[in-house]
Amino acid sequence: MTDLYDGGLAEEYHGPHPKPPKEGCAAIDWSASVARTCAIRVRTHTCDCSPTVYELCVAGGLGHIRRTERTAKGNRVSESPWLRDAEAKRLWNVLLEGGAW
């Protein structure tokens, strides 16, 4: 099995589909995207077939989730708090399992 975080997936990989938010799930504190660094690496992303796409991003040992909501009025980009890399991975997994939104 290929590790999602190492970028070793084939080009045809389209990303997972997050499960719907579960009742009582945690709310992620989404805020406006701010250019905190000149280089951010996207480790993995959700499938592009949905109007909302999530990306697990890393830079300088920190990670965050970037959310892009595509609407008729254009794209709205927001991001989760920046966390230590391991914490960002945990938040990513919780989001994918419907435990946070």
C-alpha positions as CSV (number, residue, x, y, z in Angstrom):
1,M,0.0,0.0,0.0
2,T,1.3,3.5,-0.9
3,D,1.5,6.1,1.8
4,L,-0.8,9.1,1.0
5,Y,1.6,11.5,2.7
6,D,4.7,10.6,0.7
7,G,3.4,11.7,-2.6
8,G,4.1,8.2,-4.1
9,L,0.7,7.8,-5.7
10,A,0.2,7.4,-9.4
11,E,-0.8,10.4,-11.4
12,E,-4.2,9.0,-12.0
13,Y,-4.9,9.2,-8.2
14,H,-7.9,11.6,-7.8
15,G,-8.0,11.9,-4.0
16,P,-10.3,10.5,-1.4
17,H,-13.9,11.6,-0.9
18,P,-14.4,12.9,2.6
19,K,-17.3,11.3,4.5
20,P,-20.2,13.6,5.4
21,P,-19.8,15.4,8.8
22,K,-21.0,13.2,11.6
23,E,-23.5,14.5,14.2
24,G,-21.7,16.4,16.9
25,C,-18.4,16.6,14.9
26,A,-15.8,19.3,15.7
27,A,-15.8,22.6,13.8
28,I,-12.5,23.6,12.3
29,D,-11.6,27.2,12.8
30,W,-11.4,28.2,9.2
31,S,-9.8,31.6,8.5
32,A,-8.9,33.6,5.4
33,S,-5.8,32.2,3.6
34,V,-2.7,34.2,4.4
35,A,0.6,34.0,2.5
36,R,2.7,33.0,5.5
37,T,5.5,31.5,3.4
38,C,6.7,31.6,-0.2
39,A,6.6,27.8,-0.7
40,I,3.8,25.5,0.4
41,R,3.8,21.8,-0.5
42,V,0.5,20.0,-1.0
43,R,0.9,16.5,0.4
44,T,-2.5,15.2,-0.6
45,H,-5.9,16.4,-1.6
46,T,-9.5,15.3,-1.8
47,C,-11.2,14.4,-5.1
48,D,-11.7,17.4,-7.4
49,C,-15.2,16.3,-8.4
50,S,-16.8,18.1,-5.4
51,P,-17.4,21.8,-5.2
52,T,-15.3,21.9,-2.0
53,V,-11.8,20.6,-2.2
54,Y,-9.4,20.1,0.7
55,E,-5.6,20.0,0.6
56,L,-3.2,18.9,3.3
57,C,-0.4,21.5,3.0
58,V,3.0,21.6,4.7
59,A,5.8,24.3,5.1
60,G,8.6,24.6,7.5
61,G,7.6,21.7,9.7
62,L,4.0,22.9,10.1
63,G,0.9,21.8,8.3
64,H,-2.6,23.0,7.7
65,I,-5.6,22.2,5.6
66,R,-6.6,24.5,2.8
67,R,-10.2,24.5,1.7
68,T,-11.4,25.8,-1.6
69,E,-15.1,26.3,-2.1
70,R,-16.0,26.7,-5.7
71,T,-19.2,28.7,-6.3
72,A,-20.9,30.5,-9.2
73,K,-19.4,33.8,-7.7
74,G,-15.8,32.3,-7.8
75,N,-13.5,30.5,-5.4
76,R,-13.3,31.1,-1.7
77,V,-10.1,29.8,-0.1
78,S,-9.7,29.4,3.6
79,E,-7.3,27.4,5.9
80,S,-7.3,25.6,9.2
81,P,-4.9,26.7,11.9
82,W,-1.3,25.9,11.3
83,L,-0.3,23.0,13.4
84,R,2.7,20.8,14.0
85,D,3.0,18.3,11.1
86,A,1.7,15.3,13.1
87,E,-1.3,17.2,14.4
88,A,-2.1,18.5,10.9
89,K,-2.1,14.8,9.7
90,R,-4.4,13.8,12.5
91,L,-6.8,16.7,11.7
92,W,-6.7,15.6,8.0
93,N,-7.7,12.1,8.9
94,V,-10.5,13.3,11.2
95,L,-11.8,15.5,8.4
96,L,-11.8,12.6,6.0
97,E,-13.7,10.4,8.4
98,G,-16.4,13.0,9.0
99,G,-15.3,13.9,12.5
100,A,-14.7,17.6,11.7
101,W,-15.9,20.1,9.1
